[in-house]
């Protein structure tokens, strides 16, 4: 589970992408194959593999521009790894371990994130720069990481910066912290120390999306608790108002303040792919992210926004995983993934809210094509295949 989570945007994945992908592929393929395979289990695996290999090859062959064969093979590895991991965790003896294992990993991420945030003033003089062709940041001992150019602020004369934990960006960290908050609120239904530390850690990311999602989760969680115990109302009211106040300030900054560029860049990534979908609705423009960047530079896909112009994003990919996939892979492929995600079989509690939460997360960070998130998709595929077979036979 730890390595599965690390593929979703950790610093280890950023700097050792190929190594991580192949390691996780061989890890879950070995875990799946090492045990005796049932005919039914093998049949489901083949059905999912054939489905997604077909979709990937069709996308490769009918894309708008020539696609990299290497990128196609990488996507095949990612989808196959996700099928292996979903098949492994869908086994009866392993399914009950999914949430406990994920919960343990998320607690480790939480503890690291809190340390990462509060030690910054002490380690700032010792930070060194690390980079590769696509990413650069500063680090302390290659354990704690900070973006080179990020929002900083002062508390009692102490300089602090946005918290990214072990991930490449604060927006990714907030997804996993909100996932931990989801498990605590609706699965384990615990409101102890870890619950409150998780809320604190989400604040340290200063992520607008993270704050909005946390606000909704707290409303859902507290409303349920108040119905059981009216004495909880003052605490719930105070926390809800506090989160609302900070979230409102953050949103105001994104709409009218210094964060306006970030908002409009995300708005650009939300709207521009629709133009690309309109021209290539069935097969998309191709999943090769480098070719996608070149395709979106065409003038007929440009938008006029106040804070940014089209040239500012010419060399950038999309921050919106859903819209990127819609434009790159087409409507049918995207709908298949979304339907399977809705029917994921690992988190049955608050299924509709969990689906919305994941969709919001995927629409704010480029993390959809990662084995961790695709594992939920594949579990939904397994659920649908099993349900269909039961009805037929």
C-alpha atoms as one frame of an Amber mdcrd trajectory, in Angstrom:
protein
   0.000   0.000   0.000   2.847   2.376   0.770   4.370   1.967  -2.690   0.941
   2.206  -4.307   0.356   5.569  -2.594   3.845   6.775  -3.492   3.033   6.366
  -7.194   0.361   9.063  -6.843   2.723  12.026  -6.946   5.359  11.498  -4.273
   8.837  12.968  -4.609  10.191   9.437  -5.014   7.906   8.975  -8.026   8.886
  12.368  -9.471  12.600  11.533  -9.499  12.390   7.770 -10.079   9.264   7.430
 -12.194  10.259   4.447 -14.329  11.840   2.570 -11.448   8.771   3.081  -9.264
   6.348   2.022 -11.995   8.195  -1.183 -12.807   8.763  -1.986  -9.143   5.060
  -1.645  -8.321   4.177  -3.596 -11.475   6.368  -6.548 -10.509   5.324  -6.275
  -6.849   1.579  -6.623  -7.494   1.929  -9.037 -10.398   3.969 -11.281  -8.095
   1.494 -10.929  -5.226  -1.345 -11.790  -7.586   0.303 -14.740  -9.341   2.112
 -16.237  -6.335  -1.172 -17.674  -5.048  -3.220 -20.285  -6.857  -5.346 -18.601
  -9.520  -8.996 -19.495  -9.910 -10.411 -19.751 -13.423 -12.988 -17.061 -12.637
 -10.300 -14.730 -11.298  -8.122 -15.217 -14.344 -11.094 -14.619 -16.647 -11.845
 -11.258 -14.988  -8.195 -10.267 -15.288  -8.141 -11.096 -19.009 -11.406  -9.219
 -19.624 -10.118  -6.044 -17.979  -6.731  -6.332 -19.659  -8.244  -6.803 -23.123
 -10.665  -3.906 -22.573  -8.027  -1.376 -21.581  -5.350  -2.595 -23.977  -7.882
  -2.162 -26.777  -8.799   1.347 -25.642  -5.141   2.380 -25.329  -4.200   0.976
 -28.742  -7.221   2.607 -30.427  -6.229   5.913 -28.830  -2.659   5.429 -30.071
  -3.679   4.602 -33.636  -6.363   7.252 -34.134  -4.807  10.161 -32.244  -4.603
  13.614 -33.773  -0.790  13.633 -33.870   1.914  10.923 -33.880   2.207   9.344
 -30.429   5.262   8.074 -28.609   5.394   4.277 -28.492   7.293   4.585 -25.227
   4.402   6.557 -23.693   1.967   3.904 -24.915   4.004   1.163 -23.237   4.204
   3.230 -20.051   0.407   3.600 -19.998   0.016  -0.134 -20.601   2.255  -0.785
 -17.588   0.219   1.671 -15.475  -3.148   0.144 -16.394  -1.864  -3.422 -16.021
  -0.374  -2.612 -12.624  -3.708  -1.159 -11.536  -5.523  -4.321 -12.626  -3.049
  -6.471 -10.695  -3.362  -4.337  -7.540  -7.170  -4.265  -7.722  -7.342  -8.031
  -8.279  -5.027  -8.574  -5.313  -7.031  -6.388  -2.941 -10.369  -7.707  -4.197
  -9.574 -11.176  -2.885 -11.678 -11.890   0.180  -8.703 -12.300   2.513  -7.132
  -9.048   1.305 -10.161  -6.780   0.910 -10.502  -6.384   4.690  -6.854  -5.207
   4.779  -7.269  -2.408   2.208  -8.616   0.273   4.550  -6.397  -0.644   7.569
  -3.285  -0.636   5.368  -4.273   2.632   3.700  -5.097   4.159   7.080  -1.638
   3.278   8.423   0.118   4.756   5.386  -1.967   7.950   5.588  -1.078   8.371
   9.265   2.609   8.142   8.363   2.050  10.791   5.658   0.254  12.983   8.215
   3.070  12.788  10.778   5.708  13.508   8.129   3.670  16.459   6.802   3.348
  18.081  10.229   7.077  17.722  10.884   7.800  19.013   7.367   5.764  22.154
   8.010   7.002  23.099  11.474  10.730  22.443  10.993  11.037  24.777   7.987
  12.323  27.807   9.959  15.067  25.654  11.484  16.221  23.864   8.328  15.900
  26.771   5.872  19.658  27.607   5.985  20.514  23.985   5.160  18.191  23.472
   2.186  19.732  22.327  -1.094  18.226  22.355  -4.571  17.337  19.174  -6.432
  15.879  18.976  -9.922  15.248  16.939 -13.037  14.082  17.895 -16.514  10.532
  18.693 -15.358  10.707  19.614 -11.694  12.855  21.380  -9.144  12.543  22.080
  -5.432  14.659  22.361  -2.283  15.140  19.649   0.288  16.566  18.907   3.699
  18.338  15.534   3.786  16.121  14.348   0.890  13.419  13.696   3.462  11.663
  17.068   3.753  10.728  19.018   0.628   9.690  22.568  -0.250   8.894  24.297
  -3.535  11.464  26.924  -4.517   8.836  29.551  -5.265   5.819  29.127  -3.055
   3.557  31.174  -0.831   5.274  32.128   2.443   3.898  33.896   5.491   5.016
  34.938   8.932   3.563  33.908  12.305   4.992  35.761  15.326   8.018  36.620
  13.206   8.561  32.983  12.186   8.574  32.310   8.438   6.533  29.359   7.227
   5.633  28.050   3.764   2.880  25.936   2.213   3.157  22.296   3.189   3.670
  19.676   0.473   4.775  16.775   2.666   6.295  13.955   0.617   4.448  15.037
  -2.532   5.439  17.316  -5.381   2.792  19.944  -4.598   0.599  20.977  -1.624
  -2.541  20.231  -3.646  -1.585  16.545  -3.812  -0.863  16.358  -0.080  -4.311
  17.754   0.734  -5.944  14.958  -1.279  -4.407  12.291   0.921  -5.053  14.263
   4.101  -8.704  14.651   3.101  -8.775  10.942   2.304  -7.546  10.303   5.845
 -10.236  12.669   7.144 -12.822  10.715   5.116 -11.721   7.404   6.655 -11.731
   8.877  10.162 -15.145  10.512   9.715 -17.143   7.920   7.810 -15.343   4.570
   7.998 -13.705   4.382  11.401 -15.867   7.196  12.844 -13.118   8.360  15.185
 -12.581  11.941  16.366  -9.468  11.567  18.461  -6.068  13.190  18.187  -5.423
  12.013  14.606  -8.713  13.605  13.483  -7.772  17.053  14.797  -4.158  16.776
  13.602  -5.468  15.966  10.130  -7.555  19.146  10.128  -4.491  21.128  11.216
  -2.363  19.545   8.490  -4.926  20.408   5.778  -4.767  24.041   6.933  -0.966
  23.988   6.440  -1.356  23.165   2.731  -3.243  26.427   2.094  -4.981  24.619
  -0.746  -8.318  26.159  -1.710  -9.634  22.821  -2.931  -8.386  21.129   0.227
 -10.141  23.646   2.454 -13.410  23.432   0.507 -13.405  19.613   0.584 -12.551
  19.623   4.296 -15.386  22.095   4.966 -17.911  19.792   3.245 -16.559  16.732
   5.042 -16.799  18.432   8.423 -20.371  19.531   7.709 -21.336  15.949   6.872
 -19.429  14.521   9.806 -20.552  17.040  12.424 -24.202  16.945  11.346 -24.204
  13.198  11.925 -22.525  13.610  15.317 -24.936  16.348  16.441 -27.910  14.087
  15.763 -26.370  11.583  18.178 -25.183  14.072  20.804 -26.505  17.653  20.922
 -23.688  18.616  23.328 -21.308  18.377  20.379 -23.023  21.357  18.722 -20.774
  24.162  20.157 -17.575  22.398  19.055 -19.043  21.664  15.639 -20.241  25.244
  15.190 -16.870  26.720  16.184 -14.858  24.431  13.895 -17.248  24.901  10.969
 -17.152  28.706  11.257 -13.355  28.683  11.566 -12.923  26.524   8.475 -15.511
  28.590   6.583 -13.759  31.867   7.474 -10.301  30.676   6.380 -11.711  29.056
   3.238 -13.569  32.249   2.287 -10.365  34.293   2.632  -8.471  31.769   0.511
 -11.136  31.771  -2.224 -11.254  35.575  -2.235  -7.485  35.673  -2.754  -7.757
  33.245  -5.674 -10.528  35.286  -7.315  -9.276  38.816  -6.722  -5.885  38.732
  -5.000  -2.391  37.426  -5.578  -3.680  33.937  -6.281  -5.681  35.103  -9.305
  -3.201  33.578 -11.763  -3.560  30.149 -10.137  -7.352  30.344 -10.397  -7.369
  31.435 -14.023  -4.773  28.820 -14.984  -7.047  26.138 -13.526 -10.038  27.733
 -15.246  -8.074  27.555 -18.493  -7.416  23.828 -17.909 -11.114  23.321 -17.224
 -12.470  25.081 -20.314  -9.834  24.695 -23.040 -10.037  20.857 -23.292 -13.723
  21.221 -24.222 -12.626  22.781 -27.523 -10.351  19.791 -28.096 -13.137  17.333
 -27.233 -15.478  19.040 -29.694 -13.060  18.276 -32.531 -12.070  14.777 -31.353
 -14.936  13.397 -29.235 -14.482   9.655 -29.795 -10.737   8.929 -29.620  -9.295
  12.200 -28.281  -6.077  13.862 -29.364  -3.830  11.196 -27.812  -2.566  10.341
 -24.324   1.024  11.327 -25.057   1.354  14.307 -22.692   4.123  15.948 -24.741
   2.025  15.820 -27.903  -0.943  17.072 -25.872   1.063  20.171 -24.916   1.897
  20.817 -28.580  -1.712  20.280 -29.658  -3.122  22.728 -27.117  -0.846  25.467
 -28.522  -2.978  25.729 -31.648  -4.622  29.121 -31.903  -8.131  27.678 -32.288
  -7.804  26.280 -28.758  -6.733  29.585 -27.160  -8.648  31.547 -24.528  -8.471
  35.163 -23.486  -8.196  35.633 -19.738  -7.200  38.692 -17.761  -4.438  37.273
 -15.583  -2.913  34.883 -18.098  -2.500  34.651 -21.823  -2.159  31.572 -23.978
   1.624  31.877 -24.226   1.913  31.390 -20.465   0.740  27.796 -20.751   2.337
  26.799 -24.008   4.906  24.566 -22.316   2.647  23.209 -19.586   0.440  20.158
 -19.290  -3.006  20.214 -17.754  -3.607  20.417 -14.003  -7.069  18.912 -14.505
  -6.826  15.118 -14.794 -10.446  14.594 -15.828 -10.472  17.238 -18.545  -7.040
  16.162 -19.771  -8.209  12.575 -20.083 -11.449  13.652 -21.754  -9.532  15.631
 -24.376  -6.708  13.107 -24.732  -8.666   9.824 -24.689 -12.155  10.828 -25.829
 -15.628  10.571 -24.326 -16.171   6.754 -24.380 -12.853   5.936 -22.627 -13.473
   8.630 -20.002 -17.052   7.492 -19.317 -15.872   3.909 -18.812 -13.349   5.053
 -16.211 -15.869   7.266 -14.395 -18.554   4.565 -14.255 -16.038   2.075 -12.888
 -14.803   4.638 -10.365 -18.346   5.146  -9.090 -18.738   1.413  -8.536 -15.376
   1.052  -6.770 -15.609  -1.700  -4.194 -13.075  -0.657  -1.545 -14.941   2.202
   0.172 -18.689   1.457   0.298 -19.312   4.081   2.999 -20.686   7.382   1.687
 -20.183   6.097  -1.870 -21.639   9.176  -3.592 -19.615  11.645  -1.534 -16.453
   9.546  -1.992 -17.002   9.602  -5.763 -17.482  13.395  -5.729 -14.423  13.817
  -3.506 -12.223  11.794  -5.877 -13.585  13.646  -8.928 -12.838  17.021  -7.306
  -9.338  15.801  -6.451  -8.677  14.569  -9.979  -9.937  17.857 -11.426  -7.348
  19.861  -9.492  -4.187  17.779  -9.954  -2.664  15.781 -12.868  -2.785  12.438
 -11.039  -5.456  10.369 -12.761  -3.015   8.127 -14.634  -1.462   6.783 -11.448
  -1.792   3.182 -10.217  -3.214   4.278  -6.848  -6.272   6.039  -8.293  -6.720
   3.581 -11.151  -6.834   0.759  -8.597 -10.196   2.147  -7.420 -11.332   2.249
 -11.053 -10.332  -1.365 -11.641 -12.081  -2.496  -8.467 -15.254  -1.005  -9.930
 -14.616  -2.927 -13.130 -14.285  -6.163 -11.150 -17.510  -5.362  -9.294 -19.419
  -4.729 -12.542 -18.116  -7.911 -14.189 -19.054  -9.986 -11.132 -22.507  -8.426
 -10.948 -23.160  -8.954 -14.646 -22.040 -12.592 -14.483 -24.292 -13.221 -11.452
 -27.316 -11.873 -13.318 -26.555 -13.925 -16.426 -25.751 -17.223 -14.735
